Amino acid sequence: MLATTQPPLAGHIGHFSTHEGKTLPYVVSGPHSPKAVIFIGGLYNGLGDVPYTHALSDALSRAGWKLVQFHWSSAYEGFGTGSLARDASEIHALADHLRAHHTSTIVVMGHSTGSQDVLHLLTTLGGAEGGIMQAPVSDREHLSVDPTTKAWTDFLPAATVMVEEGRGKELVPGFDKVGGMHMSAYRLWSLMSPSGDDDYFSSDLPDKPDGVHKHPLAESFGALPVPVLALFSEKDEYAHVPDVEAHLARWRTASKGKLETHVVPGANHAVDDEAHWPDLCVATVSWLQKHF
């Protein structure tokens, strides 16, 4: 991973209330515009630490859009006891807040597991005119083979039983000694099981319901109500897809014209190398200008 040092991102901070009554901060950079991109990171991410967001903000500003980043309850290690439903609810509340303050067009953009949040939000709660998914790869396929998380699979049988018994909110016993953090039975099951709510991007997902996989493509990409862009990194170290173009083609077909895709040449998962930021930003802005 390449280390980059970015200058401070100028903007202003605000606060919004979630539907559960929690107060969370957000930061707006760019012009006073009625058009906004709400950005959310993935597992272990927090406010502003995805490498390319400064460059993205600059590119959006030149195109007349503002970038809105926020702290969400599942940031950093909070995802261990969180869910896509909680993330989507918080994004939806932020969108409501922005609309009440002179924002009429909202596109939600997610990095990594944040991409799951985008797809989940758009196909359940709605509340945005479009979505962008950067590095939409399968947590299930990666977590089960990565040396640092492979041991998580050992806890899946116990977590599954806990979920089936209605104890999904309880912490998985002993997981913290291996995973270095607490994990609820629900979130472990959701991330690691083909029946889990998080499993939107695995390469083995069927086109139609099969009674095993939670999200057949017809009921995820096929349910998209608004335009969506998927930005896939050519050298994504977290992707386990034999044929990327065939993989993305299945998504496009299932979406019935709602999804467009772009592969960022040479980029890794988080697009750490600033040499690849222009391509990502140009693809993002071009898509926004095409649809909005």
Buried (B, 14 or more C-beta within 10 A) or exposed (E): EEEEEEEEBEBEEBEBEBEEEEEBEBBBBBBEBBBBBBBBBBBBBBBBBBBBBBBBBBBBBEBBBBBBBBBBBBBBBBBBBBBBBBBBBBBBBBBBBBBEEEBEBBBBBBBBBBBBBBBBBBBBBEBBBBBBBBBBBBBBBBBBEBEEBEEBBEBBEBBBEBBEEEBBEBBBEEBEEBBEBEBBBBBBBBBBBBBBBBBBBBBEBBBEEEEEBBBBBBBBBBBBEBBBBBBBBBBBEBBBBEEBEEBBEBBBBBBEEBBBBBBBEEBBBBBBBBEBBEBBBEBBBEBBEEBB
